Every structure is written in structure tokens, then in C-alpha cells.
């Protein structure tokens, strides 16, 4: 999947904006992602991530978070505050 224009998703509440799958070889999370507070499902799999940024706490509606097949070394405590 190509990386979508995240700015266009901001403020939308349809299925396109509540579910995001980034199966791209990401090394870092795009900062614009943390502005998509309506996200309920976020998949960032098959990448090169070594850490989940603490900004994850901004996604207050997140119910499903998949970071499988990455190279995670660190997960922030803020992840415990999600739904």
C-alpha cells in the first residue's frame, strides 16, 4: 500500500479515516499520523520500526493496534492508556 496523504484524512469519520493499514517498510512513524485522532484501527506491520513513539497516546479512539513484523525494542508506557 502506498502511504496515503495523511493530511486529507484528518477530521474524516468514515471507514477510510478510522482504519489505516501501513504495510510499507517504515522506519519511523510519520508525524501527521498522530493528528488522526479518529483512528480506531492502526496497522503498521512489515516495517523497520524499533520503537513506538509516546505520541501514540494522542490516538484516544484506537482499539486495535498491530505492529507485527517490525523490529521493536521499545514500547512506551503510554500505550497502556489506550482503549
N, C-alpha and C positions, 0 to 999 in steps of 0.2 A: 504494500500500500504506500502510495506517495504521502508525504507529510502534508496534511491539509493546511489551508490558510486559517490558522487558529483564531485570528482576529475576526474573521467572518462568523465564527461560531459563538462568540461572546454574546450573551443575552438571549440566545435562542433557547427554546424549551422543548423543541420536538425531539424525536428519537435520534436524529443526526447529532444533536448537541448534547444529549445526555449519555451517549455511549461513544467512546473513542478507542480505536484499536490502532496502535502504532507498532506494527511489526517491521520496523525499519531498524537497521543496525545503528541505533542511537548510542552515543557515548555520554551525552548529557540530556537532560530534560529541557525542552525549550521554555524559557521564562513565561511566555504567553500562556502556557498551559495552566498555570496557577490562577489565571483570571477566569477560567471556565468553571465557576463555582456551581453551575447547574449539573455538572457531570455526576452520573450515578455509577457508571461503569468505565473503568480505565484499564486498558491492557497495554503494557509496554514490554513486550516479550521479544525474545530472539535478538537481544542487543548486547551492548558492551557496558551497560551501567554497572558501576561499582558501588553506588550509594543512592539511596532515595533521599532527595533534599527535604529538609524540615518544612518547606513550603507546602508539603502535602496536606498540612492541617487546614489550608485555605479551601480545600475541596470538601466542604462540610456535608454535602449530599452524597458523597462517594460511598457506595455499598459494596462494590466489587472492584478489587484491585489486583491485577495479575502482573507480576514482574518475573515470570518464569523464564528460564533460559537466558539469564543475564549473569554477570559476574559480581553479584552483590557481596560486599564486605561489611556494609553498614546499613542499618535501618534505624531511622530516628524514633525517639520515644513518642513524637507527635502522632505517629501512625495509630497509636492506641486511643486517640481521641476521635477517630472516625466512626461512622455508624457501623 
